[in-house]
């Protein structure tokens, strides 16, 4: 039961441009979605979250958009930097456990 | 910044052997978790632990797995008789409160290789 789907396994962008990472979900019963970033040989690191009562949440270069009618959320990174190269996971939260998507590997080229 | 620490960083074991993975959660956190990631796959929930007992576990967390908080600071995952398919990266996580987004802080992981 894939509650959270990240259909793009990888994404490559140029430094300075916008990175858009997408996530779809199947169950409308949620309170929060979270985005985590993971570097090789490290644990996932929390980036940003959004509650179900919002359409947008912004934190510096990172913005998450929520489209409830389409059951879709996206993470925008602008401007993208080489240090942003990592695997990004969206996760359904607001309950005791997080349910992760499969992740999207972002590569930002200098 | 407070962090979750895990030991060992990498363990190699023979099939059928017992393995204990150790974690020191953030000191004022109350909720503890184990997740795992098989190479190339998603991060999967194994178990959550609160108030000295398991609060939720996944189908993966069968009788071969157990968790313990032996001394108020460590949180351990034991695999009694390892199988080849247990080879994965195991992540410990903790959170302070079960409310809002419930942001989990993860450790760097313990890589388990079962031969």
Backbone of each chain as ProteinMPNN parsed JSONL, in Angstrom:
{"seq_chain_A": "XXXXXXXXXXXXXXXXXXXXXXXXXXXXXXXXXXXXXXXXXXXXXXXXXXXXXXXXXXXXXXXXXXXXXXXXXXXXXXXXXXXXXXXXXXXXXXXXXXXXXXXXXXXXXX", "coords_chain_A": {"N_chain_A": [[0.844, -1.189, 0.0], [1.108, 1.755, -1.216], [1.227, 4.637, 0.172], [2.429, 7.039, -0.218], [3.905, 8.435, -2.982], [6.721, 8.776, -4.997], [7.415, 9.43, -8.081], [9.514, 10.013, -9.74], [12.658, 8.832, -10.018], [15.053, 10.197, -10.225], [16.585, 13.437, -10.698], [18.035, 16.058, -12.499], [19.613, 19.165, -12.369], [20.762, 22.467, -13.244], [23.111, 24.442, -11.477], [21.843, 27.195, -9.665], [19.414, 27.228, -10.933], [15.894, 26.324, -10.697], [14.84, 23.615, -8.678], [12.431, 21.113, -8.776], [10.693, 18.914, -6.934], [8.569, 16.162, -6.813], [5.605, 14.706, -5.341], [3.108, 12.333, -4.769], [0.063, 11.357, -3.185], [-2.102, 8.851, -1.735], [-3.954, 8.564, 0.255], [-6.26, 10.551, 1.825], [-6.407, 11.184, 4.444], [-4.651, 12.873, 6.469], [-2.416, 14.835, 8.46], [-0.04, 16.204, 8.22], [2.608, 16.696, 5.864], [6.01, 15.886, 5.303], [9.298, 16.806, 4.267], [12.365, 15.232, 3.752], [15.917, 15.195, 3.569], [18.603, 13.289, 2.318], [21.935, 12.467, 2.566], [24.548, 10.37, 1.202], [25.577, 7.706, 3.316], [24.599, 8.909, 5.58], [21.965, 9.712, 7.954], [18.44, 10.401, 7.275], [17.565, 13.849, 7.056], [15.572, 16.339, 8.436], [13.778, 18.694, 6.491], [11.536, 20.462, 5.769], [8.086, 21.063, 6.512], [4.53, 20.672, 5.92], [1.268, 21.553, 6.799], [-2.077, 20.194, 6.661], [-3.863, 22.242, 6.468], [-2.797, 24.244, 5.063], [-1.623, 25.718, 1.952], [0.86, 26.271, 1.167], [4.23, 26.427, 2.262], [7.066, 28.101, 3.344], [10.599, 28.242, 3.6], [13.332, 29.862, 3.605], [15.321, 28.971, 0.916], [13.701, 26.907, 0.298], [10.522, 25.74, -0.588], [7.373, 24.366, -0.018], [4.594, 23.107, -1.71], [1.148, 22.402, -1.557], [-1.367, 20.621, -3.077], [-4.401, 19.816, -2.569], [-6.666, 18.893, -3.913], [-5.613, 17.564, -6.082], [-4.147, 15.724, -4.772], [-1.386, 16.048, -4.351], [1.946, 17.054, -3.763], [4.708, 19.335, -3.791], [8.186, 20.081, -3.721], [10.062, 22.927, -3.908], [13.19, 24.156, -4.767], [15.09, 26.93, -4.734], [17.559, 29.371, -5.318], [19.037, 26.463, -6.804], [21.76, 24.64, -5.403], [25.03, 23.122, -5.603], [25.524, 21.717, -3.232], [23.025, 20.862, -2.556], [22.633, 18.472, -3.706], [21.415, 15.341, -3.264], [19.395, 12.67, -1.875], [15.942, 13.061, -1.832], [13.217, 12.72, 0.258], [9.719, 12.479, 0.475], [7.327, 12.426, 3.094], [4.593, 11.058, 4.841], [3.124, 12.444, 7.62], [2.216, 13.462, 10.952], [1.137, 11.524, 12.467], [2.056, 8.826, 14.66], [4.15, 7.506, 13.359], [6.338, 7.98, 10.525], [5.646, 7.735, 7.07], [7.411, 6.949, 4.335], [8.15, 8.028, 0.96], [9.718, 6.605, -2.001], [11.833, 8.165, -2.687], [13.724, 10.749, -4.393], [16.521, 11.232, -6.309], [18.435, 14.008, -6.374], [20.53, 15.841, -8.446], [22.657, 18.486, -8.603], [24.228, 20.328, -10.896], [27.341, 21.985, -11.265]], "CA_chain_A": [[0.0, 0.0, 0.0], [1.987, 2.912, -1.333], [0.473, 5.832, 0.521], [3.203, 8.189, -0.672], [4.59, 8.008, -4.196], [7.621, 9.68, -5.693], [7.513, 8.693, -9.341], [10.763, 10.313, -10.441], [13.788, 8.372, -9.208], [16.189, 11.11, -10.28], [16.389, 14.751, -11.298], [19.303, 16.759, -12.658], [19.41, 20.576, -12.699], [21.952, 23.309, -13.224], [23.262, 25.35, -10.34], [21.17, 28.473, -9.832], [18.069, 27.044, -11.455], [14.942, 25.779, -9.748], [14.601, 22.168, -8.605], [11.055, 20.803, -8.363], [10.563, 17.5, -6.581], [7.138, 15.897, -6.712], [5.154, 13.612, -4.479], [1.666, 12.1, -4.797], [-0.391, 10.513, -2.083], [-3.34, 8.157, -2.057], [-4.871, 8.611, 1.389], [-6.477, 11.958, 2.151], [-6.429, 11.384, 5.895], [-3.332, 13.206, 6.971], [-2.287, 16.153, 9.077], [1.192, 16.856, 7.793], [3.628, 16.063, 5.048], [7.349, 16.349, 5.604], [10.372, 16.495, 3.326], [13.658, 14.937, 4.33], [17.052, 15.105, 2.652], [19.548, 12.271, 2.782], [23.23, 12.303, 1.909], [25.095, 9.016, 1.36], [26.19, 7.34, 4.602], [24.018, 9.684, 6.678], [20.543, 9.518, 8.137], [17.588, 11.465, 6.728], [17.547, 15.115, 7.806], [14.333, 17.077, 8.203], [13.893, 19.943, 5.739], [10.394, 21.359, 5.846], [6.815, 20.347, 6.588], [3.343, 21.452, 5.601], [0.058, 20.986, 7.397], [-3.182, 20.037, 5.71], [-4.679, 23.466, 6.384], [-2.06, 25.228, 4.281], [-1.29, 25.397, 0.566], [2.251, 26.62, 0.909], [5.079, 26.754, 3.394], [8.349, 28.543, 2.797], [11.698, 28.372, 4.544], [14.533, 30.189, 2.847], [15.3, 28.545, -0.489], [12.811, 25.752, 0.18], [9.087, 25.988, -0.51], [6.55, 23.192, -0.3], [3.248, 23.424, -2.153], [0.207, 21.296, -1.385], [-2.582, 20.686, -3.89], [-5.211, 18.757, -1.972], [-7.598, 18.321, -4.896], [-4.842, 16.65, -6.925], [-3.376, 14.855, -3.872], [-0.029, 16.235, -4.863], [2.758, 18.109, -3.174], [5.99, 19.512, -4.455], [9.223, 20.835, -3.027], [10.813, 23.788, -4.8], [14.456, 24.655, -4.237], [15.569, 27.963, -5.655], [18.283, 28.719, -6.39], [19.667, 25.185, -6.457], [23.198, 24.693, -5.182], [25.624, 21.777, -5.67], [25.365, 21.067, -1.935], [21.671, 20.302, -2.445], [22.637, 17.135, -4.307], [21.077, 14.363, -2.225], [18.111, 12.009, -2.108], [14.872, 13.757, -1.122], [12.073, 11.875, 0.557], [8.543, 13.045, 1.115], [6.819, 11.497, 4.105], [3.307, 11.386, 5.463], [3.328, 12.522, 9.059], [1.071, 13.832, 11.75], [0.794, 10.391, 13.316], [3.245, 8.443, 15.403], [5.25, 7.115, 12.486], [6.416, 8.579, 9.204], [5.603, 6.81, 5.945], [8.249, 7.581, 3.337], [8.19, 7.635, -0.424], [10.96, 5.92, -2.4], [12.905, 9.136, -2.812], [14.201, 11.253, -5.683], [17.915, 11.654, -6.227], [18.673, 15.292, -7.026], [21.917, 16.195, -8.756], [22.791, 19.867, -9.039], [25.493, 20.425, -11.615], [27.936, 23.339, -11.211]], "C_chain_A": [[0.881, 1.242, 0.0], [1.194, 4.163, -1.041], [1.122, 7.077, -0.032], [4.046, 7.737, -1.856], [5.473, 9.115, -4.733], [7.99, 8.977, -6.989], [8.791, 8.965, -10.121], [11.936, 9.859, -9.585], [14.96, 9.341, -9.2], [15.801, 12.391, -10.995], [17.745, 15.436, -11.355], [19.021, 18.191, -13.088], [20.741, 21.31, -12.642], [21.932, 24.198, -11.989], [22.585, 26.686, -10.647], [19.749, 28.369, -10.345], [17.162, 26.466, -10.377], [14.899, 24.253, -9.833], [13.175, 21.974, -8.106], [10.948, 19.3, -8.16], [9.097, 17.237, -6.252], [6.814, 14.668, -5.879], [3.633, 13.52, -4.592], [1.279, 11.206, -3.623], [-1.766, 9.958, -2.389], [-4.382, 8.264, -0.949], [-5.044, 10.055, 1.831], [-6.445, 12.244, 3.648], [-5.006, 11.647, 6.379], [-3.387, 14.568, 7.637], [-1.103, 16.935, 8.531], [1.895, 16.014, 6.733], [4.971, 16.689, 5.39], [8.279, 16.001, 4.447], [11.673, 16.306, 4.106], [14.691, 14.87, 3.213], [18.022, 14.068, 3.212], [20.794, 12.261, 1.911], [23.69, 10.856, 2.093], [25.756, 8.833, 2.717], [25.722, 8.222, 5.76], [22.542, 9.329, 6.815], [19.743, 10.621, 7.478], [17.572, 12.678, 7.661], [16.298, 15.89, 7.44], [14.61, 18.399, 7.492], [12.751, 20.901, 6.056], [9.127, 20.51, 5.907], [5.681, 21.278, 6.152], [2.139, 20.76, 6.228], [-1.072, 20.971, 6.367], [-4.021, 21.299, 5.556], [-3.993, 24.549, 5.551], [-1.883, 24.765, 2.835], [0.191, 25.552, 0.292], [2.964, 26.853, 2.226], [6.477, 27.018, 2.872], [9.374, 28.669, 3.91], [12.976, 28.596, 3.752], [14.396, 29.794, 1.387], [14.295, 27.428, -0.747], [11.35, 26.154, 0.362], [8.352, 24.694, -0.836], [5.146, 23.674, -0.624], [2.371, 22.182, -2.001], [-1.044, 21.56, -2.209], [-3.471, 19.521, -3.453], [-6.158, 18.122, -2.987], [-6.885, 17.315, -5.794], [-4.08, 15.619, -6.1], [-1.901, 14.864, -4.263], [0.674, 17.31, -4.048], [4.101, 18.17, -3.879], [6.907, 20.342, -3.57], [10.012, 21.619, -4.08], [12.076, 24.265, -4.088], [14.968, 25.688, -5.236], [16.345, 29.031, -4.876], [18.928, 27.421, -5.926], [21.175, 25.363, -6.353], [23.765, 23.271, -5.248], [25.488, 21.004, -4.358], [23.97, 20.514, -1.694], [21.592, 18.901, -3.034], [22.494, 16.082, -3.22], [19.826, 13.617, -2.682], [17.058, 12.696, -1.238], [13.675, 12.819, -0.972], [10.909, 12.735, 1.023], [7.987, 11.982, 2.055], [5.488, 12.007, 4.632], [3.501, 11.356, 6.964], [2.057, 12.892, 9.771], [0.52, 12.686, 12.554], [2.095, 9.944, 13.969], [4.413, 8.097, 14.494], [5.198, 7.917, 11.207], [6.355, 7.475, 8.164], [6.295, 7.503, 4.783], [7.91, 7.112, 1.929], [9.541, 7.001, -0.743], [12.119, 6.873, -2.601], [13.201, 9.53, -4.247], [15.617, 11.739, -5.488], [18.1, 12.924, -7.044], [20.165, 15.486, -7.22], [21.912, 17.622, -9.277], [24.181, 20.035, -9.63], [26.044, 21.848, -11.575], [27.937, 24.004, -12.583]], "O_chain_A": [[1.334, 1.715, 1.042], [0.544, 4.7, -1.939], [0.442, 8.07, -0.29], [4.81, 6.777, -1.753], [5.031, 10.252, -4.904], [8.786, 8.038, -6.989], [9.119, 8.234, -11.056], [12.186, 10.441, -8.53], [15.775, 9.319, -8.279], [14.848, 12.441, -11.772], [18.51, 15.405, -10.391], [18.285, 18.423, -14.047], [21.714, 20.827, -12.063], [20.879, 24.64, -11.529], [22.732, 27.235, -11.738], [18.964, 29.309, -10.211], [17.614, 26.156, -9.275], [14.919, 23.679, -10.922], [12.762, 22.598, -7.128], [11.095, 18.519, -9.101], [8.468, 17.991, -5.51], [7.613, 13.743, -5.734], [2.948, 14.54, -4.515], [2.08, 10.406, -3.141], [-2.509, 10.516, -3.196], [-5.572, 8.072, -1.199], [-4.064, 10.714, 2.176], [-6.454, 13.401, 4.069], [-4.257, 10.712, 6.662], [-4.303, 15.354, 7.395], [-1.151, 18.158, 8.396], [1.786, 14.788, 6.713], [5.055, 17.871, 5.723], [8.064, 15.018, 3.738], [12.026, 17.096, 4.982], [14.378, 14.535, 2.07], [18.232, 13.982, 4.422], [20.727, 12.076, 0.696], [23.266, 10.188, 3.037], [26.431, 9.74, 3.204], [26.374, 8.277, 6.802], [21.945, 8.73, 5.921], [20.295, 11.672, 7.15], [17.567, 12.543, 8.885], [16.0, 16.075, 6.26], [15.542, 19.125, 7.837], [12.971, 22.008, 6.547], [9.098, 19.382, 5.415], [5.852, 22.491, 6.034], [2.016, 19.536, 6.187], [-1.014, 21.651, 5.342], [-4.805, 21.411, 4.613], [-4.54, 25.635, 5.358], [-1.98, 23.575, 2.536], [0.711, 25.029, -0.693], [2.398, 27.395, 3.175], [7.007, 26.257, 2.063], [9.073, 29.135, 5.009], [13.616, 27.651, 3.291], [13.47, 30.228, 0.702], [14.069, 27.05, -1.897], [10.99, 26.82, 1.333], [8.673, 24.013, -1.81], [4.58, 24.52, 0.069], [2.8, 21.063, -2.281], [-1.696, 22.592, -2.057], [-3.309, 18.391, -3.913], [-6.42, 16.921, -2.914], [-7.483, 16.326, -6.218], [-3.435, 14.734, -6.662], [-1.277, 13.823, -4.471], [0.087, 18.332, -3.692], [4.563, 17.198, -4.477], [6.464, 21.182, -2.787], [10.558, 21.042, -5.02], [12.024, 24.72, -2.945], [15.241, 25.386, -6.398], [15.843, 29.545, -3.877], [19.322, 27.305, -4.765], [21.784, 26.125, -7.103], [23.043, 22.312, -4.975], [25.352, 19.781, -4.368], [23.752, 19.776, -0.733], [20.582, 18.217, -2.871], [23.361, 15.952, -2.356], [19.273, 13.9, -3.745], [17.268, 12.887, -0.04], [13.197, 12.219, -1.935], [11.081, 13.616, 1.865], [8.16, 10.784, 1.829], [5.285, 13.204, 4.837], [3.981, 10.368, 7.518], [0.956, 12.668, 9.268], [-0.474, 12.853, 13.261], [3.12, 10.614, 13.841], [5.561, 8.376, 14.839], [4.159, 8.467, 10.843], [6.938, 6.406, 8.346], [5.821, 8.531, 4.299], [7.455, 5.989, 1.713], [10.4, 6.874, 0.129], [13.27, 6.441, -2.678], [12.968, 8.768, -5.185], [15.888, 12.558, -4.61], [17.94, 12.913, -8.265], [20.958, 15.319, -6.293], [21.249, 17.931, -10.267], [25.186, 19.896, -8.932], [25.312, 22.807, -11.819], [28.397, 25.138, -12.72]]}, "seq_chain_B": "XXXXXXXXXXXXXXXXXXXXXXXXXXXXXXXXXXXXXXXXXXXXXXXXXXXXXXXXXXXXXXXXXXXXXXXXXXXXXXXXXXXXXXXXXXXXXXXXXXXXXXXXXXXXXXXXXXX", "coords_chain_B": {"N_chain_B": [[24.387, 21.038, 18.22], [21.838, 18.834, 19.25], [22.089, 15.279, 18.746], [21.265, 12.062, 17.335], [22.897, 9.141, 18.089], [24.451, 6.258, 16.693], [25.596, 2.922, 17.013], [27.063, -0.21, 15.98], [28.753, 1.451, 13.218], [29.004, -0.118, 11.02], [28.325, -3.505, 10.605], [29.267, -6.79, 10.105], [27.996, -9.995, 9.74], [27.416, -13.513, 10.237], [24.918, -15.52, 8.708], [22.189, -16.46, 10.72], [23.314, -15.694, 13.091], [23.113, -13.682, 16.115], [22.391, -10.233, 16.365], [22.994, -7.047, 17.728], [21.972, -3.8, 17.563], [22.798, -0.543, 18.447], [21.624, 2.515, 19.926], [21.685, 5.915, 20.853], [19.345, 8.004, 21.768], [18.197, 11.46, 21.425], [18.43, 13.34, 24.378], [16.151, 14.46, 25.76], [14.04, 13.434, 24.411], [11.076, 11.483, 23.856], [9.927, 9.561, 22.284], [10.769, 6.786, 20.354], [12.292, 5.171, 17.569], [12.803, 2.618, 15.097], [13.932, 2.329, 11.82], [14.446, 0.916, 8.56], [16.512, 0.622, 5.633], [16.715, -1.07, 2.807], [19.14, -1.635, 0.303], [18.75, 0.65, -2.274], [16.045, 0.834, -1.962], [13.027, 2.086, -0.348], [12.884, 3.98, 2.732], [11.879, 2.184, 5.466], [9.442, 1.77, 7.981], [9.951, 0.178, 11.08], [9.477, -0.142, 13.936], [7.969, 1.513, 16.718], [8.444, 3.113, 19.89], [7.454, 3.812, 23.126], [7.26, 5.067, 26.385], [8.448, 2.861, 27.558], [7.486, 0.668, 26.155], [6.497, -1.148, 23.197], [4.794, 0.728, 20.819], [3.839, 0.678, 18.245], [4.231, -1.562, 15.506], [5.623, -2.818, 12.437], [4.807, -5.116, 9.738], [7.197, -6.223, 9.072], [8.6, -6.415, 11.397], [9.005, -9.023, 12.939], [8.957, -11.995, 15.034], [11.649, -12.368, 15.254], [12.806, -10.007, 15.803], [13.519, -7.592, 18.332], [13.142, -4.923, 20.701], [14.652, -2.717, 23.071], [14.992, -0.677, 25.964], [17.371, -0.404, 27.85], [18.604, 1.107, 29.904], [17.72, 3.729, 30.22], [19.037, 5.505, 28.6], [20.138, 4.263, 26.35], [18.899, 2.695, 23.361], [17.973, -0.22, 21.944], [18.124, -2.459, 19.14], [17.49, -5.75, 18.516], [18.311, -8.518, 16.567], [17.489, -11.749, 16.384], [18.196, -14.142, 14.968], [19.872, -13.809, 12.291], [19.021, -13.222, 8.839], [19.764, -13.483, 5.326], [18.288, -11.543, 3.992], [18.024, -9.58, 5.855], [20.018, -7.824, 5.57], [20.792, -4.5, 5.438], [20.474, -0.914, 5.833], [20.125, 0.339, 8.998], [18.198, 2.602, 10.724], [18.002, 4.582, 13.562], [15.691, 6.662, 15.291], [14.373, 9.567, 16.946], [11.866, 11.475, 18.709], [10.474, 14.445, 20.193], [7.904, 15.076, 20.987], [4.661, 13.812, 20.394], [3.036, 15.333, 18.359], [1.67, 17.822, 16.171], [3.716, 18.085, 13.341], [5.33, 16.026, 14.05], [8.265, 15.725, 13.946], [10.915, 13.677, 13.229], [14.165, 12.953, 14.406], [16.937, 11.589, 12.945], [19.484, 9.085, 13.319], [22.83, 8.408, 12.01], [22.866, 5.885, 11.041], [23.222, 2.275, 10.988], [25.003, 0.002, 9.22], [24.136, -3.166, 8.259], [25.451, -6.187, 7.298], [24.731, -9.309, 6.168], [26.085, -12.415, 5.806]], "CA_chain_B": [[22.999, 20.593, 18.026], [21.669, 17.448, 19.724], [21.999, 14.31, 17.666], [21.065, 10.655, 17.638], [24.116, 8.41, 17.734], [24.241, 4.832, 16.494], [26.762, 2.039, 16.914], [28.231, 0.181, 15.194], [28.409, 2.051, 11.929], [28.906, -1.218, 10.075], [28.532, -4.811, 11.197], [29.178, -7.947, 9.219], [27.697, -11.161, 10.55], [27.035, -14.722, 9.522], [23.51, -15.885, 8.778], [21.858, -17.227, 11.91], [23.876, -15.081, 14.296], [22.376, -12.597, 16.744], [22.983, -8.909, 16.202], [22.393, -5.956, 18.513], [22.301, -2.457, 17.095], [22.605, 0.367, 19.577], [21.263, 3.893, 19.618], [21.476, 6.845, 21.959], [18.456, 9.067, 21.268], [18.347, 12.78, 22.034], [18.167, 13.067, 25.797], [14.817, 14.827, 26.241], [13.02, 12.863, 23.543], [10.263, 10.466, 24.514], [9.473, 8.574, 21.309], [11.932, 6.186, 19.721], [11.915, 4.435, 16.375], [13.762, 1.987, 14.201], [13.59, 2.21, 10.417], [15.532, 0.32, 7.797], [16.517, 0.879, 4.198], [17.437, -2.018, 1.97], [19.812, -0.895, -0.754], [17.957, 1.014, -3.437], [14.622, 0.859, -1.673], [12.623, 3.203, 0.497], [13.07, 3.876, 4.178], [10.683, 1.489, 5.96], [9.197, 1.763, 9.417], [9.988, -1.116, 11.766], [8.864, -0.167, 15.253], [8.017, 2.705, 17.555], [8.586, 2.727, 21.303], [7.141, 4.93, 24.006], [6.923, 4.712, 27.765], [9.01, 1.528, 27.799], [6.842, -0.429, 25.468], [6.249, -0.963, 21.782], [3.505, 1.346, 20.556], [3.411, 0.211, 16.934], [5.253, -2.275, 14.758], [5.23, -3.167, 11.09], [4.822, -6.557, 9.429], [8.594, -6.649, 9.008], [9.069, -6.606, 12.773], [8.452, -10.291, 13.406], [9.469, -12.498, 16.314], [13.113, -12.334, 15.268], [13.221, -8.666, 16.2], [13.076, -7.072, 19.622], [13.729, -3.645, 21.08], [14.796, -2.582, 24.513], [15.632, 0.532, 26.457], [17.864, -1.062, 29.065], [19.15, 1.932, 30.986], [17.238, 5.099, 30.19], [19.689, 6.329, 27.584], [20.302, 3.48, 25.14], [17.731, 2.067, 22.741], [18.619, -1.246, 21.136], [17.383, -3.348, 18.25], [18.12, -7.062, 18.455], [17.828, -9.492, 15.594], [17.902, -12.99, 17.062], [18.817, -15.08, 14.038], [19.857, -12.994, 11.081], [18.842, -13.822, 7.528], [20.401, -12.688, 4.28], [17.439, -10.397, 3.645], [18.128, -8.544, 6.894], [21.064, -6.88, 5.184], [20.161, -3.198, 5.202], [20.891, 0.176, 6.715], [19.135, 0.484, 10.063], [18.22, 3.952, 11.273], [17.291, 4.9, 14.794], [15.18, 8.033, 15.295], [13.64, 9.943, 18.155], [11.128, 12.738, 18.639], [10.215, 14.952, 21.544], [6.476, 15.036, 21.284], [3.81, 13.279, 19.345], [2.045, 16.345, 18.029], [2.082, 18.585, 15.008], [4.313, 17.312, 12.262], [6.107, 14.935, 14.646], [9.544, 15.651, 13.249], [11.854, 12.691, 13.76], [15.589, 13.16, 14.194], [17.524, 10.293, 12.64], [20.913, 8.854, 13.413], [23.533, 8.206, 10.74], [22.574, 4.535, 10.576], [24.122, 1.131, 11.15], [24.891, -0.886, 8.057], [24.242, -4.585, 8.603], [25.693, -7.087, 6.176], [24.581, -10.703, 6.579], [26.72, -13.282, 4.801]], "C_chain_B": [[22.865, 19.14, 18.482], [21.546, 16.489, 18.557], [21.746, 12.928, 18.217], [22.324, 9.916, 17.198], [23.832, 6.915, 17.671], [25.57, 4.106, 16.418], [26.296, 0.612, 16.698], [27.815, 0.86, 13.901], [28.264, 0.973, 10.863], [29.18, -2.526, 10.81], [28.323, -5.888, 10.144], [28.968, -9.175, 10.085], [27.346, -12.345, 9.662], [25.544, -14.975, 9.716], [23.261, -16.757, 10.006], [22.396, -16.647, 13.204], [22.966, -13.98, 14.828], [23.135, -11.291, 16.577], [22.245, -7.928, 17.104], [22.899, -4.633, 17.971], [21.907, -1.476, 18.199], [22.382, 1.806, 19.136], [21.203, 4.683, 20.913], [20.622, 7.986, 21.422], [18.799, 10.41, 21.918], [17.742, 12.729, 23.432], [16.756, 13.419, 26.26], [13.698, 14.315, 25.344], [12.333, 11.685, 24.228], [9.855, 9.328, 23.591], [10.683, 8.081, 20.526], [11.483, 5.246, 18.619], [13.117, 3.699, 15.787], [13.137, 1.922, 12.804], [14.73, 1.449, 9.742], [15.38, 0.686, 6.328], [17.367, -0.188, 3.522], [17.968, -1.249, 0.768], [18.895, -0.635, -1.939], [16.466, 1.105, -3.204], [14.289, 1.99, -0.701], [12.926, 2.934, 1.971], [11.765, 3.329, 4.774], [10.608, 1.532, 7.484], [9.268, 0.341, 9.967], [9.148, -1.086, 13.04], [8.956, 1.206, 15.903], [7.887, 2.285, 19.018], [8.34, 3.955, 22.148], [6.786, 4.403, 25.372], [7.284, 3.255, 28.054], [8.226, 0.384, 27.206], [6.655, -0.099, 23.99], [4.863, -0.359, 21.594], [2.957, 0.947, 19.187], [4.555, -0.551, 16.284], [4.705, -2.649, 13.397], [5.256, -4.679, 10.921], [6.249, -7.104, 9.373], [9.08, -7.069, 10.392], [8.445, -7.872, 13.344], [9.155, -10.746, 14.681], [10.996, -12.521, 16.391], [13.664, -11.003, 15.773], [12.731, -8.362, 17.62], [13.771, -5.738, 19.876], [13.729, -3.54, 22.599], [15.387, -1.222, 24.813], [16.186, 0.173, 27.824], [18.223, -0.134, 30.214], [18.723, 3.392, 30.938], [17.962, 6.007, 29.223], [19.851, 5.571, 26.275], [18.986, 2.895, 24.666], [18.292, 1.064, 21.754], [17.622, -1.994, 20.276], [18.15, -4.657, 18.187], [17.457, -7.882, 17.362], [18.366, -10.837, 16.048], [18.672, -13.936, 16.146], [18.769, -14.442, 12.658], [19.701, -13.829, 9.821], [19.518, -12.907, 6.492], [19.611, -11.418, 3.982], [17.375, -9.332, 4.74], [19.225, -7.537, 6.584], [20.426, -5.566, 4.756], [20.88, -2.152, 6.046], [19.777, 0.355, 7.728], [19.298, 1.863, 10.702], [17.402, 4.0, 12.562], [16.822, 6.353, 14.699], [14.481, 8.298, 16.615], [12.892, 11.244, 17.905], [10.713, 13.126, 20.044], [8.752, 14.827, 21.935], [5.74, 14.43, 20.112], [2.698, 14.294, 19.107], [2.541, 17.114, 16.82], [2.649, 17.66, 13.95], [5.076, 16.1, 12.77], [7.409, 14.716, 13.895], [10.458, 14.665, 13.959], [13.278, 13.121, 13.444], [16.234, 11.794, 14.052], [19.011, 10.272, 12.956], [21.501, 8.582, 12.04], [23.354, 6.788, 10.204], [23.643, 3.528, 10.927], [23.915, 0.222, 9.945], [25.113, -2.321, 8.507], [24.398, -5.395, 7.327], [25.646, -8.514, 6.701], [25.107, -11.593, 5.458], [26.213, -14.727, 4.913]], "O_chain_B": [[23.699, 18.304, 18.131], [20.981, 16.823, 17.516], [21.975, 12.651, 19.394], [22.763, 10.057, 16.056], [23.079, 6.375, 18.481], [26.538, 4.601, 15.84], [25.228, 0.243, 17.187], [26.64, 0.84, 13.537], [27.493, 1.128, 9.916], [30.158, -2.635, 11.551], [27.339, -5.889, 9.403], [29.688, -9.374, 11.064], [27.021, -12.186, 8.485], [24.985, -14.675, 10.77], [24.029, -17.676, 10.293], [21.986, -17.056, 14.29], [22.155, -13.417, 14.093], [24.364, -11.255, 16.64], [21.021, -7.979, 17.225], [24.104, -4.382, 17.927], [20.834, -1.574, 18.795], [22.891, 2.245, 18.104], [20.732, 4.19, 21.938], [21.123, 8.845, 20.697], [19.6, 10.471, 22.851], [16.676, 12.149, 23.64], [16.213, 12.706, 27.104], [12.543, 14.714, 25.495], [12.92, 10.99, 25.057], [9.48, 8.252, 24.056], [11.518, 8.874, 20.09], [10.434, 4.608, 18.715], [14.269, 4.099, 15.956], [11.986, 1.521, 12.633], [15.833, 1.35, 10.281], [14.294, 1.011, 5.848], [18.591, -0.201, 3.656], [17.322, -0.324, 0.276], [18.337, -1.559, -2.53], [15.703, 1.414, -4.12], [15.165, 2.751, -0.29], [13.188, 1.802, 2.379], [10.696, 3.92, 4.614], [11.611, 1.348, 8.173], [8.708, -0.586, 9.383], [8.231, -1.889, 13.211], [9.899, 1.961, 15.665], [7.302, 1.25, 19.338], [8.935, 5.008, 21.923], [6.085, 3.399, 25.497], [6.535, 2.524, 28.702], [8.29, -0.743, 27.697], [6.656, 1.065, 23.589], [3.878, -0.863, 22.134], [1.742, 0.885, 18.998], [5.722, -0.218, 16.49], [3.496, -2.783, 13.211], [5.663, -5.42, 11.815], [6.48, -8.292, 9.596], [9.89, -7.988, 10.518], [7.493, -7.817, 14.122], [9.861, -9.968, 15.323], [11.564, -12.676, 17.472], [14.839, -10.895, 16.124], [11.669, -8.822, 18.039], [14.843, -5.465, 19.337], [12.936, -4.17, 23.299], [16.172, -0.68, 24.036], [15.54, 0.417, 28.843], [18.156, -0.535, 31.377], [19.352, 4.221, 31.594], [17.56, 7.154, 29.032], [19.717, 6.158, 25.202], [18.079, 2.634, 25.457], [19.008, 1.44, 20.825], [16.451, -2.144, 20.624], [19.331, -4.671, 17.841], [16.233, -7.937, 17.243], [19.58, -11.037, 16.089], [19.707, -14.471, 16.543], [17.764, -14.522, 11.952], [20.17, -14.964, 9.734], [19.798, -11.737, 6.751], [20.186, -10.355, 3.75], [16.735, -8.296, 4.561], [19.345, -6.514, 7.258], [19.619, -5.527, 3.827], [21.76, -2.461, 6.85], [18.613, 0.505, 7.356], [20.38, 2.236, 11.154], [16.269, 3.522, 12.625], [17.496, 7.181, 14.086], [14.054, 7.375, 17.309], [13.237, 12.014, 17.008], [10.611, 12.295, 20.947], [8.421, 14.51, 23.077], [6.175, 14.539, 18.966], [1.575, 14.137, 19.587], [3.725, 17.052, 16.489], [2.116, 16.579, 13.701], [5.433, 15.227, 11.978], [7.629, 13.667, 13.289], [10.738, 14.808, 15.15], [13.562, 13.596, 12.344], [16.099, 10.941, 14.929], [19.7, 11.289, 12.873], [20.786, 8.53, 11.039], [23.657, 6.521, 9.042], [24.807, 3.87, 11.134], [22.813, -0.26, 9.685], [26.157, -2.649, 9.071], [23.588, -5.302, 6.405], [26.428, -8.886, 7.575], [24.639, -11.532, 4.321], [26.639, -15.592, 4.147]]}, "name": "protein", "num_of_chains": 2, "seq": "XXXXXXXXXXXXXXXXXXXXXXXXXXXXXXXXXXXXXXXXXXXXXXXXXXXXXXXXXXXXXXXXXXXXXXXXXXXXXXXXXXXXXXXXXXXXXXXXXXXXXXXXXXXXXXXXXXXXXXXXXXXXXXXXXXXXXXXXXXXXXXXXXXXXXXXXXXXXXXXXXXXXXXXXXXXXXXXXXXXXXXXXXXXXXXXXXXXXXXXXXXXXXXXXXXXXXXXXXXXXXXXXX"}
